[in-house]
Amino acid sequence: MDKNLVLKKLPKVDEVLNSTQIQELTEKYNKSMLTNAVRESIEDVRLMLLKLLEKGNFVFEKDEDDLKKHVISLSITKLSKSPYSLKKVINATGVVLHTNLGRAPLPKKAIDRILDTASGYCNLEYDLEKGARGERYSHVNKLVADITGAQDALVVNNNAGAVFLCLSALAQDKEVVISRGQLVEIGGSFRIPDVMAQSGAHLVEVGTTNRTHIEDYEKAINENTALLLKVHTSNFQIRGFTSEVGKQELKTLARMHNIPVMEDLGSGVLVDLGHYGISEEPTVMDSVKADIDIITFSGDKLLGGPQAGIIIGKQKYVSKIKKHPLTRALRIDKLTLAALEQVLMFYRDDMLEEIPILQMLSRPIDVMERQAQEVAEKLKKVIGENGSVSIVDDESQVGGGSLPGEEFPTKAVAINIKGLSPDELSKRLRASRIPVIGRIKNERYLLDMRTISTSAINDIVEMVGDVL
Ligand SMILES: *Cc1c(COP(=O)(O)O)cnc(C)c1O
């Protein structure tokens, strides 16, 4: 079949733009949006035709009208998709703190605080009492102190920044002693040895990968030692013949030598997670009680707030950190502060039910079972003869480099569509108007109920319907 003859059948841009279906959309979309969608759709169809022609044994049956209809429907699909690059997705992976999907969703009231703060002016760095310049951190440091018992606090862009800043401010050109078992890498670009080098601190590694003793630290201390550093091995576990020095013991040693101890806690746990059926995680309060001098943690991991790096500790170190030029470079913005203040208030006032990630982590299995039944029933209606739907028992994860190896029993809905591999189904759902991100396990496409809110159910059903 002659290639040019086939391609000649493609409609012209104007022809599609003048069709009644597209003309009906002129109120909703402007001229250039319509033109772009139509252009792209014609190009998509052209490529599809070329592909079919390449396959050889292609017999061309479609006439101009069919192609035009196809271009129109493709254009409408394109237009109905979000024009934004950064957009809402449905997390059906069951990974509660999915770093690629934005970690912790914020509590509704924290979002209200962002709106309120963003819509006008605020006293970000203004002392209302004195009518003079105030401190950005004043909005959260009292709260943090009330919750954790720490003397002082400051908040920066994220925990990686917090660690970098503390090392730069407290240990530049000096030695920092750390156990070999704690030289972690978090998500590829954050590696303790690299951060240390960048900050100008000299890494002194002690002990071995699996065992480090207090004498190892003791032997390493000299007049150049600025800090003893403890890093939470967030995203991995060492099992078997292991030994770590506890924070209390480390602090006792440090005190004898008049050196501060810093701890990077990773996830900032402010409650006993045991209440949530989650295995024990060290809390921020444990570290304050152990008299650790400087503690850093994330705002958007197990704390369930916005992206932030929270630094708490003894006033003398925190004020030194506040004065470092990097503090300005890493400073937190007002919208994040507004959300963080609200989330911290929930902890102070014991209103943890307001925090979505704690809700998801503690979702009762029967609640997820009932939701799975509802989703499965609705999906069966749209899928009908085109495939099958079932409810399966599975495990979800915390994610965000927190609680590795910890798995929570969950309920998932497995979807099978005739003629579509799980990979292909996954790809199509990712490309839908509201992208749905599920997971594939044992050749099955799964929607994990743990991370799916009730309000997302109808959207999921609609997106699966669209795929069909
Ligand atoms: C996650 C983590 C970090 C990085 O925190 P971000 O908030 O992602 O910047 C640093 N240290 C530890 C131990 C972590 O778990």
The ligand as an ORCA input file, in Angstrom:
! r2SCAN-3c Opt
* xyz 0 1
  C      15.357     10.529     55.079
  C      16.609     10.749     55.776
  C      17.382     11.881     55.497
  C      16.969     12.883     54.469
  O      15.822     13.569     54.881
  P      14.992     14.444     53.826
  O      13.912     15.071     54.651
  O      14.489     13.507     52.798
  O      15.926     15.448     53.263
  C      18.572     12.039     56.196
  N      18.956     11.144     57.118
  C      18.225     10.045     57.413
  C      18.744      9.086     58.435
  C      17.019      9.802     56.750
  O      16.282      8.728     57.034
*
